[in-house]
Amino acid sequence: MGLNNIIKAKFLVEGQSLKNWLFIIYIVFWTLVLIANNHFYEQKMMKVKDLTEQVKELRSEFVDKRSELMQLRMESNVAKQMEFYQILPSSTPPKKVKVVIEKEKKWYEIWD
């Protein structure tokens, strides 16, 4: 008899059916909340995946540009580029210049 009542859905129309309806609405509400939560979670995971790929691309681009910059900054490459303007590297090596600044003596340091 219990299975027959469930199949005919008599628990939704007879007696204390309000309790049953409230319980069903409660279950449906939490089911929808869980489905929405799962949907938002999957969206966040997709965004994290896209951002991770973007970070990898930017990192590889950074490394590429850094190595390109190192090549351009090399003295031999700079010398080649300056040959066009007829600016050649010096044949004599640079000399170190040492500047000595003498400290002014104060009037009270004269007798030292």
C-alpha distances in whole Angstrom, upper triangle without the diagonal:
4,6,5,6,9,10,11,12,11,12,16,16,15,16,18,18,21,21,18,21,24,22,22,25,27,25,27,30,30,30,32,35,34,35,38,39,39,41,44,44,44,47,49,49,50,53,54,54,57,59,59,60,63,64,65,67,69,70,71,73,74,75,77,79,80,81,83,85,86,88,89,90,92,96,97,94,96,99,99,97,100,103,102,104,106,105,106,105,108,110,111,108,108,109,108,109,109,110,112,112,114,113,115,117,117,120,119,119,122,124,121
4,5,5,6,9,10,10,10,10,13,15,14,15,16,15,19,18,15,18,21,19,18,22,23,22,23,27,27,26,29,31,31,31,35,36,36,38,40,40,41,44,45,46,47,50,51,51,53,55,56,57,59,61,62,63,65,66,68,70,71,72,74,76,77,78,80,81,83,84,86,87,89,93,94,91,93,96,95,94,97,100,99,100,103,102,103,102,105,107,108,105,104,106,104,106,106,106,108,108,110,109,111,113,113,116,115,115,118,120,118
4,5,5,6,9,10,10,11,14,16,15,17,18,17,20,19,16,18,21,19,18,22,23,21,22,26,26,25,28,30,29,30,33,34,34,36,39,39,39,42,44,44,45,48,49,49,51,53,54,55,57,59,59,61,63,64,65,67,69,70,71,73,75,76,78,79,81,82,84,85,87,91,91,89,91,94,93,92,95,97,97,98,101,100,100,100,103,105,106,103,102,104,103,104,105,105,107,107,109,108,111,112,112,115,115,114,118,120,117
4,5,5,6,8,9,11,13,14,14,16,18,16,20,20,17,19,22,21,19,23,24,23,24,27,28,27,29,32,32,32,35,36,36,37,40,41,41,44,46,46,47,50,51,51,53,55,56,57,59,61,62,63,65,66,68,69,71,72,74,75,77,78,80,81,83,84,86,87,89,93,94,91,93,96,95,94,97,99,98,100,103,102,102,102,105,107,108,106,105,107,105,107,107,108,109,109,112,111,113,115,115,118,117,117,120,122,120
4,5,5,6,5,7,10,11,10,13,14,13,16,16,14,16,19,18,17,20,22,21,22,25,26,25,27,30,30,30,33,35,35,36,39,40,40,43,45,45,46,49,50,50,52,54,55,57,59,60,61,63,65,66,67,69,70,72,73,75,76,78,79,81,82,84,85,87,89,92,93,91,92,96,95,93,96,99,98,99,102,101,102,101,104,106,107,105,104,106,104,106,106,106,108,108,110,109,111,113,113,116,115,115,119,120,118
4,5,5,6,7,9,11,12,14,14,12,16,15,12,14,17,15,14,17,19,17,18,22,23,21,24,27,26,27,30,31,31,33,35,36,37,39,41,41,42,45,46,47,49,51,51,53,55,56,57,59,61,62,63,65,67,68,69,71,72,74,75,77,78,80,81,83,85,89,89,87,88,92,91,89,92,95,94,96,98,97,98,97,100,103,104,101,100,102,101,102,102,103,104,104,107,106,108,110,109,113,112,112,115,117,115
4,5,8,10,11,13,14,17,17,15,18,18,15,16,19,18,16,19,21,19,20,23,24,23,25,28,28,27,30,32,32,33,36,37,37,39,41,42,43,45,47,47,49,51,52,53,55,57,57,59,61,62,63,65,67,68,69,71,73,74,75,77,79,80,81,83,85,89,89,87,88,92,91,89,92,95,94,95,98,97,98,98,101,103,104,101,101,103,101,103,103,104,105,105,108,107,109,111,111,114,114,113,117,119,116
4,6,8,9,10,11,14,16,14,17,18,15,15,19,18,16,19,22,20,20,24,25,24,26,29,29,29,32,34,34,35,38,39,39,41,43,44,45,47,49,49,51,53,54,55,57,59,60,61,63,64,66,67,69,70,71,73,75,76,77,79,81,82,83,85,87,91,91,89,90,94,93,91,94,97,96,97,100,99,100,100,103,105,106,104,103,105,103,105,105,106,107,107,110,109,111,113,113,116,115,115,118,120,118
4,5,6,7,9,12,13,10,13,14,11,12,15,15,13,16,18,17,17,20,22,21,23,26,26,26,29,31,31,32,35,36,36,38,41,41,42,45,46,47,48,51,52,53,55,56,58,59,61,62,64,65,67,68,69,71,72,74,75,77,79,80,81,83,85,89,89,87,88,92,91,89,92,95,94,95,98,97,98,97,100,103,104,101,100,102,101,102,102,103,104,104,107,106,108,110,109,112,112,112,115,117,115
4,5,5,6,9,10,9,12,13,11,12,15,15,14,17,19,19,19,22,24,24,25,28,29,29,31,33,34,35,38,39,40,41,43,44,45,48,49,50,52,54,55,56,58,59,61,62,64,65,67,68,70,71,73,74,75,77,79,80,82,83,84,86,88,92,93,90,91,95,94,92,95,98,97,98,101,100,101,100,103,106,107,104,103,105,103,105,105,105,107,106,109,108,110,112,111,114,114,114,117,119,117
4,6,6,8,8,6,10,10,7,9,12,12,11,14,16,16,17,20,21,21,23,26,26,27,29,31,32,33,35,37,38,39,41,42,44,46,47,48,50,52,53,54,56,57,59,60,62,63,65,66,68,69,71,72,73,75,77,78,80,81,83,84,86,90,91,88,89,93,92,90,93,96,95,96,99,98,99,98,101,104,105,102,101,103,101,102,102,102,104,103,106,105,107,108,108,111,111,110,114,116,113
4,6,8,8,5,8,9,7,7,10,11,10,12,15,15,15,18,20,20,21,24,25,25,27,29,30,31,34,35,36,38,40,41,42,44,45,46,48,50,51,53,54,56,57,59,60,62,63,65,66,68,69,70,72,74,75,76,78,80,81,82,84,88,89,86,87,91,90,89,91,94,93,94,97,96,97,97,100,102,103,100,99,101,99,101,101,101,102,102,104,103,105,107,106,109,109,109,112,114,112
4,7,8,6,9,11,9,9,13,14,13,15,18,18,19,21,23,23,24,27,28,29,31,33,34,35,37,38,39,41,43,44,45,47,49,50,51,53,54,56,57,59,61,62,63,65,67,68,69,71,72,74,75,77,78,79,81,83,84,85,88,91,92,90,91,94,93,92,94,97,96,97,100,99,100,100,103,105,106,104,102,104,103,104,104,104,105,105,107,106,108,110,109,112,112,112,115,117,115
4,6,6,9,11,10,11,14,15,15,17,19,20,21,23,25,26,27,29,31,31,33,35,36,37,39,41,42,44,45,47,48,50,51,52,54,56,57,59,60,62,63,65,66,67,69,71,72,74,75,76,78,80,81,82,84,86,87,88,90,94,95,92,93,97,96,95,97,100,99,100,103,102,103,103,105,108,109,106,105,107,105,106,106,106,107,107,109,108,110,112,111,114,113,113,117,119,117
4,6,8,10,10,12,14,15,16,18,19,21,22,24,25,26,28,30,31,32,34,36,37,38,40,41,43,44,46,47,49,51,52,53,55,56,58,60,61,62,64,66,67,68,70,71,73,74,76,77,78,81,82,83,85,87,88,89,91,95,96,93,94,98,97,95,98,101,100,101,104,103,104,103,106,109,109,106,105,107,105,106,106,106,107,107,109,107,109,111,110,113,112,112,116,118,116
4,6,6,7,9,11,12,13,15,16,18,19,21,22,24,25,27,28,30,31,33,34,36,37,38,40,42,43,45,46,48,49,51,52,54,55,57,58,59,61,63,64,65,67,69,70,71,73,74,75,78,79,80,82,84,85,86,88,92,93,90,91,95,94,93,95,98,97,98,101,100,101,100,103,105,106,103,102,103,102,103,102,102,104,103,105,104,106,107,106,109,109,109,112,114,112
4,5,5,6,9,10,10,12,14,15,16,18,20,21,22,24,26,27,28,30,32,33,35,36,37,39,41,42,43,45,47,48,50,51,52,54,55,57,59,60,61,63,65,66,67,69,71,72,73,75,76,77,79,81,82,83,86,89,90,88,89,92,92,90,93,95,94,95,99,97,98,98,101,103,104,101,100,101,100,101,101,101,102,101,104,102,104,106,105,108,108,108,111,113,111
4,5,5,6,9,10,10,12,14,15,16,18,20,21,22,24,26,27,28,30,31,33,34,36,37,39,41,42,43,45,47,48,49,51,53,54,55,57,59,60,61,63,64,65,67,69,70,71,73,75,75,77,79,80,81,84,87,89,86,87,90,90,88,91,94,93,93,97,95,96,96,98,101,102,99,98,99,97,98,98,98,99,99,101,99,101,103,102,105,105,105,108,110,108
4,5,5,6,9,10,10,12,14,15,17,18,20,21,23,24,26,27,29,30,32,33,35,36,38,39,41,42,43,45,47,48,49,51,53,54,56,57,58,60,62,63,64,66,68,69,70,72,73,74,76,78,79,80,82,86,87,85,85,89,89,87,90,93,92,93,96,94,95,94,97,100,100,97,96,98,96,97,96,96,98,97,99,98,100,101,101,104,103,103,106,108,106
4,5,5,6,9,10,11,12,14,16,16,18,20,21,23,24,26,27,29,30,32,33,35,36,38,39,41,42,43,45,47,48,50,51,52,54,56,57,58,60,62,63,64,66,67,69,71,72,73,75,77,78,79,81,85,86,83,84,88,88,86,89,91,90,91,94,93,94,93,96,99,99,97,95,97,95,96,96,96,98,97,100,98,100,102,101,104,104,104,107,109,107
4,5,5,6,8,10,10,12,14,15,16,18,20,21,22,24,26,27,29,30,32,33,35,36,38,39,41,42,44,45,46,48,49,51,53,54,55,57,59,60,61,63,65,66,67,69,70,71,73,75,76,77,79,83,84,82,83,86,86,84,87,89,88,89,92,91,92,92,94,97,98,95,94,96,94,95,95,95,96,96,98,97,99,100,100,103,103,102,106,108,106
4,5,5,6,9,10,10,12,14,15,16,18,20,21,22,24,26,27,28,30,32,33,35,36,38,39,41,42,43,45,47,48,49,51,53,54,55,57,58,59,61,63,64,65,67,69,69,71,73,74,75,78,81,83,80,81,84,84,82,85,88,87,88,91,89,90,90,92,95,96,93,92,93,91,92,92,92,93,93,95,94,96,97,97,100,99,99,103,105,103
4,5,5,6,9,10,11,12,14,15,17,18,20,21,23,24,26,27,29,30,32,33,35,36,37,39,41,42,43,45,47,48,49,51,52,54,56,57,58,60,62,63,64,66,67,68,70,72,73,74,76,80,81,79,80,83,83,81,84,87,86,87,90,89,89,89,91,94,94,92,90,92,90,91,91,91,93,92,94,93,95,97,96,99,99,99,102,104,102
4,5,5,6,9,10,10,12,14,15,16,18,20,21,22,24,26,27,29,30,32,33,35,36,37,39,41,42,44,45,46,48,50,51,52,54,56,57,59,60,61,63,65,66,67,69,71,72,73,75,79,80,77,78,82,82,80,83,85,84,85,88,87,88,87,90,93,94,91,90,91,90,91,91,91,93,92,95,93,95,97,97,100,100,99,103,105,102
4,5,5,6,9,10,11,12,14,15,16,18,20,21,22,24,26,27,29,30,32,33,35,36,38,39,40,42,43,45,47,48,49,51,53,54,55,57,59,60,61,63,64,65,67,69,70,71,73,77,78,76,76,80,80,78,80,83,82,83,86,85,86,86,88,91,92,89,88,89,88,89,89,89,90,90,92,91,93,95,94,98,97,97,100,102,100
4,6,5,6,9,10,11,12,14,15,17,18,20,21,23,25,26,27,29,31,32,33,35,36,38,39,41,42,43,45,47,48,49,51,53,53,55,57,58,59,62,63,64,65,68,68,69,72,75,77,74,75,79,78,77,79,82,81,82,85,84,85,84,87,89,90,87,86,87,86,87,86,87,88,87,90,89,91,92,92,95,95,94,98,100,98
4,5,5,6,9,10,11,12,14,15,17,18,20,21,23,24,26,27,29,30,32,33,35,36,37,39,41,42,43,45,47,48,50,51,52,54,56,57,58,60,61,62,64,66,67,68,71,74,75,73,74,78,77,75,78,81,80,81,84,83,84,83,86,88,89,86,85,87,85,86,86,86,88,87,90,89,91,93,92,96,95,95,98,100,98
4,6,5,6,9,10,10,12,14,15,16,18,20,21,23,24,26,27,29,30,32,33,35,36,38,39,41,42,44,45,46,48,50,51,53,54,55,57,59,60,61,63,65,66,67,69,73,74,71,72,76,75,74,76,79,78,79,82,81,82,82,84,87,88,85,84,86,84,85,85,86,87,87,90,88,91,92,92,95,95,95,98,100,98
4,5,5,6,9,10,11,12,14,15,17,18,20,21,23,24,26,27,29,30,32,33,35,36,38,39,41,42,43,45,47,48,49,51,53,54,55,57,58,59,61,63,64,65,68,71,72,70,71,74,74,72,75,77,77,77,80,79,80,80,82,85,86,83,82,83,82,83,83,83,85,84,87,85,87,89,89,92,92,92,95,97,95
4,5,5,6,9,10,10,12,14,15,16,18,20,21,22,24,26,27,28,30,31,33,35,36,37,39,41,42,43,45,46,47,49,51,52,53,55,57,57,59,61,62,63,66,69,70,68,69,73,72,71,73,76,75,76,79,78,79,78,81,83,84,81,80,81,80,81,81,81,83,82,85,84,86,87,87,90,90,90,93,95,93
4,5,5,6,9,10,11,12,14,15,17,19,20,21,23,25,26,27,29,30,31,33,35,36,38,39,41,42,44,45,46,48,50,51,52,54,56,57,58,60,61,63,65,68,70,67,68,72,71,70,72,75,74,75,78,77,78,77,80,82,83,81,80,81,80,81,81,82,83,83,86,85,87,89,89,92,92,91,94,96,94
4,5,5,6,8,10,10,12,14,15,17,18,20,21,23,24,26,27,29,30,32,33,35,36,38,39,41,42,44,45,47,48,49,51,53,54,55,57,59,60,61,63,67,68,65,66,70,69,68,70,73,72,73,76,75,76,75,78,81,82,79,78,80,78,80,80,80,82,81,84,83,85,87,87,90,90,90,93,95,93
4,5,5,6,9,10,11,12,14,15,16,18,20,21,22,24,26,27,28,30,32,33,35,36,37,39,41,42,43,45,47,48,49,51,52,53,55,57,58,59,61,65,66,64,64,68,68,66,69,71,71,72,75,73,74,73,76,79,79,77,76,77,76,77,77,77,79,78,81,80,82,84,84,87,87,86,90,92,90
4,5,5,6,9,10,10,12,14,15,16,18,20,21,22,24,26,27,29,30,31,33,35,36,37,39,41,42,43,45,46,47,49,51,52,53,56,57,58,60,64,65,62,63,67,67,65,68,70,70,71,74,72,73,72,75,78,78,76,75,76,75,76,76,76,78,78,81,80,82,84,84,87,87,86,90,91,89
4,5,5,6,9,10,11,12,14,15,17,19,20,21,23,25,26,27,29,30,32,33,35,36,38,39,41,42,44,45,46,48,50,51,53,54,55,57,59,63,64,61,62,66,65,64,66,69,68,69,72,71,72,71,74,77,78,75,74,76,75,76,76,77,78,78,81,80,83,85,85,88,88,87,91,93,90
4,5,5,6,9,10,11,12,14,15,17,18,20,21,23,24,26,27,29,30,32,33,35,36,38,39,41,42,43,45,47,48,49,51,53,54,55,57,61,62,59,60,64,63,61,64,67,66,67,70,69,70,69,72,75,76,73,72,74,72,74,74,74,76,76,79,78,80,82,82,85,85,85,88,90,88
4,5,5,6,9,10,11,12,14,15,16,18,20,21,22,25,26,27,29,30,31,33,35,36,37,39,41,42,43,45,46,47,49,51,52,53,55,59,60,58,59,62,62,60,63,66,65,66,69,68,68,68,70,73,74,71,70,72,70,71,71,72,74,73,76,75,77,79,79,83,83,82,85,87,85
4,6,5,6,9,10,10,12,14,15,16,18,20,21,23,24,26,27,29,30,31,33,35,36,38,39,41,42,44,45,46,48,50,51,52,54,58,59,57,58,61,61,59,62,65,64,65,68,67,67,67,70,72,73,70,69,71,70,71,71,72,74,74,77,76,78,80,80,84,84,83,86,88,86
4,5,5,6,9,10,11,13,14,15,17,19,20,21,23,24,26,27,29,30,32,33,35,37,38,39,41,43,44,45,47,49,49,51,53,57,58,55,56,60,59,57,60,63,62,63,66,65,66,65,68,71,72,69,68,70,69,70,71,71,73,73,76,76,78,80,80,84,84,83,86,88,86
4,5,5,6,9,10,11,12,14,15,16,18,20,21,22,24,26,27,28,30,31,33,35,36,37,38,41,42,43,45,47,47,49,51,55,56,53,54,58,57,55,58,61,60,61,64,63,64,63,66,69,69,67,66,68,66,68,68,68,70,70,73,72,74,77,77,80,80,79,83,85,83
4,5,5,6,9,10,11,12,14,15,16,19,20,21,23,24,26,27,29,30,31,33,35,36,37,39,41,41,43,45,46,47,50,53,54,52,53,57,56,55,57,60,60,61,63,62,63,62,65,67,68,65,64,66,65,66,66,67,69,69,72,71,73,76,76,79,79,78,81,84,81
4,5,5,6,9,10,10,12,14,15,17,18,20,21,23,24,26,27,29,30,32,33,35,36,38,39,40,42,44,45,46,49,52,53,51,52,55,55,53,56,59,58,59,62,61,62,61,64,66,67,65,64,66,65,66,67,67,69,70,73,72,74,77,77,81,81,80,83,85,83
4,5,5,6,9,10,11,12,14,16,17,18,20,21,23,24,26,27,28,30,32,33,34,36,37,39,41,42,43,45,47,51,52,49,50,54,53,51,54,57,56,57,60,59,60,59,62,65,66,63,62,64,63,65,65,66,68,68,71,70,73,75,75,79,79,78,81,83,81
4,5,5,6,9,10,10,12,14,15,16,18,20,21,22,24,25,26,28,30,31,32,35,36,37,39,41,41,43,45,49,50,47,48,52,51,50,52,55,55,56,58,57,58,57,60,62,63,61,60,62,60,62,62,63,65,65,68,67,69,72,72,75,76,75,78,80,78
4,5,5,6,9,10,10,12,14,15,17,18,20,21,23,24,25,27,29,30,31,33,35,36,37,39,40,42,44,47,48,46,47,51,50,49,52,54,54,55,58,57,57,56,59,62,62,60,59,61,60,61,62,63,65,65,68,67,70,72,73,76,76,75,78,81,78
4,5,5,6,9,10,11,12,14,16,17,18,20,21,23,24,26,27,29,30,32,33,34,36,38,39,40,43,46,47,45,46,49,49,47,50,53,52,53,56,55,56,55,58,60,62,59,58,61,60,61,62,63,65,65,68,68,71,73,74,77,77,76,79,82,79
4,5,5,6,8,10,10,12,14,15,16,18,20,21,22,24,26,27,28,30,31,32,34,36,37,38,41,44,45,43,44,47,47,45,48,51,50,51,54,53,53,53,56,58,59,57,56,58,57,58,59,60,62,62,65,65,67,70,70,74,74,73,76,78,76
4,5,5,6,9,10,10,12,14,15,16,18,20,21,22,24,25,26,29,30,31,33,35,36,37,39,43,44,41,42,46,46,44,47,50,49,50,53,52,52,52,54,57,58,55,54,56,55,56,57,58,60,60,63,63,65,68,68,72,72,71,74,76,74
4,5,5,6,9,10,11,13,14,15,17,18,20,21,23,24,26,27,29,30,32,33,35,36,38,42,43,40,42,45,45,43,46,49,48,50,52,51,52,51,54,56,57,55,54,56,55,57,58,59,61,61,64,64,67,69,70,74,74,73,76,78,75
4,5,5,6,9,10,11,12,14,16,17,18,20,21,22,24,26,27,28,30,32,33,34,37,40,41,38,40,43,42,41,44,46,46,47,50,49,49,49,52,54,56,53,53,55,54,56,57,57,60,60,64,63,66,69,69,73,73,72,75,77,75
4,5,5,6,9,10,10,12,14,15,16,18,20,21,22,24,25,26,28,30,31,32,35,38,39,37,38,41,41,39,42,45,44,45,48,47,48,47,50,52,53,51,50,52,51,53,53,54,56,57,60,60,62,65,66,69,70,68,71,74,71
4,5,5,6,9,10,11,12,14,15,17,18,20,21,23,24,26,27,29,30,31,33,37,38,36,37,41,40,39,42,44,44,45,48,47,47,46,49,51,52,50,49,51,50,52,53,54,56,56,60,59,62,65,66,69,69,68,71,73,71
4,5,5,6,9,10,11,12,14,16,17,18,20,21,23,24,26,27,29,30,32,36,37,34,36,39,38,37,40,43,42,44,46,45,45,45,48,50,51,49,49,51,50,52,53,54,57,57,61,61,63,66,67,71,71,70,72,75,72
4,5,5,6,9,10,10,12,14,15,16,18,20,21,22,24,26,27,28,31,34,35,32,33,37,36,35,38,40,40,41,44,43,43,43,46,48,49,47,47,49,48,50,51,52,54,55,58,58,61,64,65,68,69,67,70,73,70
4,5,5,6,9,10,10,12,14,15,16,18,20,21,22,24,25,27,29,32,34,31,32,36,35,34,37,40,39,41,43,42,42,41,44,46,47,45,44,46,45,47,48,49,51,52,55,55,58,61,62,65,66,64,67,69,67
4,6,5,6,9,10,11,12,14,15,17,18,20,21,23,24,26,28,31,32,30,31,35,34,33,36,39,39,40,42,41,41,40,43,45,46,44,44,46,45,47,48,50,52,53,56,56,59,62,63,67,67,66,68,71,68
4,5,5,6,9,10,11,12,14,16,16,18,20,21,23,24,26,30,31,28,29,33,32,31,34,36,36,37,40,39,39,39,42,44,45,43,43,45,45,47,48,49,52,53,56,57,60,62,64,67,68,66,69,71,69
4,5,5,6,9,10,10,12,14,15,16,18,20,21,22,24,28,29,26,27,31,31,29,32,35,34,36,38,37,37,37,40,42,43,41,40,43,42,44,45,46,49,50,53,53,56,59,60,64,64,63,65,68,66
4,5,5,6,9,10,10,12,14,15,16,19,20,21,23,27,28,26,27,30,30,29,32,34,34,36,38,36,37,36,38,41,42,39,39,41,40,42,43,45,47,48,51,52,55,57,59,62,63,61,64,66,64
4,5,5,6,9,10,11,12,14,15,17,18,20,22,25,26,24,25,29,28,27,30,33,33,34,37,35,35,34,37,39,41,39,38,41,40,43,44,45,48,49,53,53,56,59,61,64,65,63,66,68,65
4,5,5,6,8,10,10,12,14,15,16,18,20,24,25,22,23,27,26,25,28,30,30,32,34,33,33,33,36,38,39,37,37,40,39,41,43,44,47,48,52,52,55,58,60,63,64,62,65,67,65
4,5,5,6,9,10,10,12,14,15,16,19,22,23,21,22,26,25,24,27,30,30,31,33,31,32,31,34,36,37,35,35,37,36,38,40,41,44,45,48,49,52,54,56,60,60,59,61,64,61
4,6,5,6,9,10,11,12,14,15,17,21,22,20,21,24,24,24,26,29,29,31,33,31,31,30,33,35,36,34,33,36,35,38,39,41,43,45,48,49,52,55,56,60,61,59,61,64,61
4,5,5,6,9,10,11,12,14,16,20,20,18,19,23,22,21,24,27,27,28,31,29,29,29,32,34,35,33,33,36,36,38,40,42,45,46,49,50,53,56,58,62,63,61,63,65,63
4,5,5,6,9,10,10,12,14,18,19,16,17,21,20,19,22,25,25,26,28,27,27,26,30,32,33,32,31,34,34,36,38,39,42,43,47,48,51,54,55,59,60,58,60,63,61
4,5,5,6,9,10,10,13,16,18,15,16,20,20,19,22,25,25,26,28,26,26,25,28,30,31,29,29,31,31,33,35,36,39,40,44,45,48,51,53,56,57,55,57,60,58
4,5,5,6,9,10,11,15,15,14,15,19,18,18,21,23,24,26,27,25,25,24,27,29,30,28,28,31,31,33,35,37,40,42,45,46,50,53,54,58,59,57,59,61,59
4,5,5,6,9,10,14,14,12,13,16,16,15,18,20,21,23,24,23,23,22,26,28,29,28,28,31,31,33,36,37,41,42,46,47,50,53,55,59,60,58,60,62,60
4,5,5,6,9,12,13,11,12,15,15,14,17,20,20,21,23,21,21,21,24,26,27,26,25,28,28,30,32,34,37,39,42,43,46,50,51,55,56,54,56,59,56
4,5,5,6,10,12,10,11,14,15,15,17,20,21,22,23,21,21,19,22,24,25,23,23,26,26,29,31,32,36,37,41,42,45,48,51,54,55,53,55,57,55
4,6,5,9,9,7,9,12,12,12,15,17,18,20,21,20,19,18,21,23,25,23,23,27,27,30,32,34,37,39,43,45,48,51,53,57,58,55,57,60,57
4,6,8,9,6,7,10,10,10,12,15,16,17,18,17,17,16,20,22,24,22,22,26,26,29,31,33,36,38,42,43,46,50,52,55,57,54,56,59,57
4,6,8,7,7,10,11,11,12,15,17,17,19,16,16,15,18,20,21,20,19,22,23,25,27,29,33,34,38,40,43,46,48,52,53,51,52,55,53
4,6,5,6,9,10,11,12,15,17,18,18,16,15,13,16,18,19,18,18,21,22,25,27,29,33,35,39,40,43,47,49,53,54,51,53,55,53
4,6,5,6,9,10,10,12,15,16,16,13,11,9,12,14,16,14,15,18,19,22,25,27,31,33,37,39,42,45,48,51,53,50,51,54,52
4,5,5,6,9,10,11,14,15,15,13,11,10,13,14,16,16,17,21,22,25,28,31,34,36,40,42,45,49,51,55,56,53,55,57,55
4,5,5,6,9,10,12,14,14,13,12,12,15,17,19,19,20,23,25,27,30,32,36,38,42,44,47,50,52,56,57,55,56,59,57
4,5,5,6,9,11,11,12,10,10,10,13,16,18,17,18,21,22,25,28,30,33,35,39,41,44,47,50,53,55,52,53,56,54
4,5,5,6,9,10,10,8,7,7,10,13,15,15,16,20,22,24,27,30,33,35,39,41,44,47,50,54,55,53,54,56,54
4,6,5,8,10,10,9,9,10,14,15,18,19,20,24,26,28,31,33,37,39,43,45,48,51,54,57,59,56,57,60,58
4,6,6,8,9,9,10,11,15,17,20,20,21,25,26,28,32,33,37,39,43,45,47,51,53,57,58,56,57,60,58
4,5,5,6,5,7,9,12,15,18,18,19,22,24,26,29,31,35,36,40,42,45,48,51,54,56,54,54,58,56
4,5,5,5,6,9,12,14,18,19,20,24,26,28,31,33,37,39,42,45,47,51,53,57,59,56,57,60,58
4,5,8,9,13,16,18,21,22,23,27,29,31,34,35,39,41,45,47,49,53,55,58,60,58,59,62,61
4,5,9,12,15,17,20,21,22,25,27,28,32,33,37,38,42,44,46,50,52,55,58,56,56,59,58
4,6,10,12,14,17,19,20,23,26,27,31,32,36,38,41,44,46,49,52,55,57,55,55,59,57
4,7,9,12,15,16,16,20,22,23,27,29,32,34,38,40,42,46,49,52,54,52,52,55,54
4,6,9,12,13,14,18,21,22,26,28,32,34,37,40,43,46,49,52,54,51,52,55,53
4,6,9,10,11,15,17,19,23,25,29,31,35,38,40,44,46,50,51,49,49,52,50
4,5,7,8,12,15,17,21,23,27,29,32,35,38,41,44,47,49,46,47,50,48
4,7,9,12,16,18,22,24,28,31,34,37,40,43,46,49,51,48,48,51,49
4,6,9,13,15,18,21,24,28,31,34,36,39,43,46,47,44,44,47,45
4,7,10,13,16,19,22,25,29,32,35,37,41,44,45,42,43,45,43
4,7,9,13,16,19,22,25,28,31,34,37,40,42,39,39,42,40
4,6,10,13,16,19,22,25,28,31,34,37,39,36,36,39,36
4,6,10,13,16,19,22,25,28,31,34,36,33,33,36,34
4,6,10,13,16,19,22,25,28,31,33,30,30,33,31
4,6,10,13,16,19,22,25,28,29,26,27,29,27
4,6,10,13,15,19,22,25,26,24,24,27,25
4,6,9,12,15,18,22,23,20,21,23,21
4,6,9,12,15,18,20,17,18,21,20
4,6,9,12,15,17,14,15,18,16
4,6,9,13,14,11,13,16,14
4,6,9,11,10,10,14,14
4,7,8,6,7,10,10
4,5,5,7,10,11
4,6,6,9,10
4,6,7,8
4,6,6
4,6
4
